[in-house]
Amino acid sequence: MSKSVLTTALVLVAGAFFAPVYAQDTAAAVVSTEVAKWSIITAGFALAFAAGLAALAQGKAVAAASEAIARNPGAAGDIRGSLLLGLVLIESLAIYVLLISLILFFIKPF
């Protein structure tokens, strides 16, 4: 027998022998796994909705600002300032959802 085959067989036997040491309580593991799974799914859907709706809102804001500047070029500075403020506020809502999603990903809720 070669040395690598013997080492592989020894590792497999040791792994089978020590596997029960890493066993967990089934009820607690199932609840913890379910909570983690649904937290990640919820965070993913929240991010998808927030990103999609923020993109739609930003597109509508830019379209309205472009139309307003085309109708009244003299007020372009004021319209541009209001547009940037609105875009910042829309983007901050998406960033808040990202923060909440990261909390759900990395912190155990229970």
C-alpha positions as CSV (number, residue, x, y, z in Angstrom):
1,M,0.0,0.0,0.0
2,S,1.3,3.4,-0.8
3,K,1.7,6.1,1.7
4,S,-1.0,8.4,0.2
5,V,-3.7,5.6,0.2
6,L,-2.9,4.8,3.8
7,T,-3.1,8.4,4.8
8,T,-6.4,8.9,3.0
9,A,-7.9,5.8,4.6
10,L,-6.7,6.9,8.1
11,V,-8.3,10.4,7.6
12,L,-11.6,8.8,6.5
13,V,-11.7,6.5,9.5
14,A,-10.8,9.3,11.9
15,G,-13.6,11.5,10.3
16,A,-16.1,8.7,10.7
17,F,-15.1,8.2,14.3
18,F,-15.2,11.9,15.3
19,A,-18.3,12.8,13.3
20,P,-20.7,12.4,16.3
21,V,-18.7,15.0,18.2
22,Y,-20.0,17.7,15.9
23,A,-23.6,16.7,16.0
24,Q,-26.0,19.3,17.3
25,D,-29.3,19.3,19.0
26,T,-31.9,18.7,16.2
27,A,-34.6,21.0,17.4
28,A,-32.4,24.0,18.0
29,A,-30.5,23.4,14.8
30,V,-33.7,23.2,12.7
31,V,-35.1,26.5,14.2
32,S,-31.8,28.3,13.8
33,T,-31.5,27.1,10.3
34,E,-35.0,28.1,9.4
35,V,-34.6,31.6,10.9
36,A,-31.4,32.1,9.1
37,K,-32.8,30.9,5.8
38,W,-35.9,33.1,5.9
39,S,-33.8,36.1,7.1
40,I,-31.6,35.8,4.0
41,I,-34.6,35.3,1.7
42,T,-36.4,38.3,3.2
43,A,-33.3,40.5,2.9
44,G,-32.8,39.5,-0.7
45,F,-36.4,40.4,-1.6
46,A,-36.2,43.7,0.3
47,L,-33.0,44.6,-1.6
48,A,-34.6,43.7,-4.9
49,F,-37.8,45.8,-4.3
50,A,-35.8,48.7,-2.9
51,A,-33.4,48.8,-5.8
52,G,-36.1,48.5,-8.4
53,L,-38.4,51.1,-7.0
54,A,-35.5,53.5,-6.3
55,A,-34.4,53.1,-10.0
56,L,-38.0,53.9,-11.1
57,A,-38.3,56.9,-8.9
58,Q,-34.9,58.3,-9.9
59,G,-35.8,57.8,-13.6
60,K,-39.1,59.6,-13.1
61,A,-37.4,62.5,-11.2
62,V,-34.8,63.0,-13.9
63,A,-37.4,62.9,-16.6
64,A,-39.5,65.5,-14.8
65,A,-36.5,67.7,-14.2
66,S,-35.4,67.5,-17.8
67,E,-38.9,68.5,-18.9
68,A,-39.0,71.4,-16.5
69,I,-35.6,72.6,-17.7
70,A,-36.7,72.3,-21.3
71,R,-39.8,74.4,-20.6
72,N,-38.0,77.1,-18.5
73,P,-34.2,77.2,-19.1
74,G,-33.9,80.2,-16.8
75,A,-34.7,78.1,-13.8
76,A,-32.3,75.4,-14.6
77,G,-30.1,76.1,-11.5
78,D,-33.0,75.8,-9.1
79,I,-34.4,72.7,-10.8
80,R,-31.0,71.0,-10.8
81,G,-30.5,71.7,-7.1
82,S,-33.9,70.3,-6.2
83,L,-33.3,67.3,-8.5
84,L,-30.0,66.5,-6.8
85,L,-31.6,66.7,-3.3
86,G,-34.4,64.5,-4.4
87,L,-32.0,61.9,-5.9
88,V,-30.0,61.9,-2.7
89,L,-33.1,61.2,-0.6
90,I,-34.3,58.5,-2.9
91,E,-30.8,56.8,-2.8
92,S,-30.7,57.1,0.9
93,L,-33.8,54.9,1.2
94,A,-32.2,52.2,-0.8
95,I,-29.1,52.4,1.4
96,Y,-31.2,52.0,4.5
97,V,-32.7,48.8,3.0
98,L,-29.1,47.6,2.3
99,L,-28.1,48.3,5.9
100,I,-31.1,46.4,7.3
101,S,-30.4,43.5,4.9
102,L,-26.8,43.4,6.1
103,I,-28.0,43.3,9.7
104,L,-30.3,40.3,8.8
105,F,-27.4,38.6,7.0
106,F,-24.8,38.8,9.7
107,I,-26.5,39.2,13.1
108,K,-28.6,36.5,14.6
109,P,-32.1,38.0,15.2
110,F,-32.9,35.5,18.0
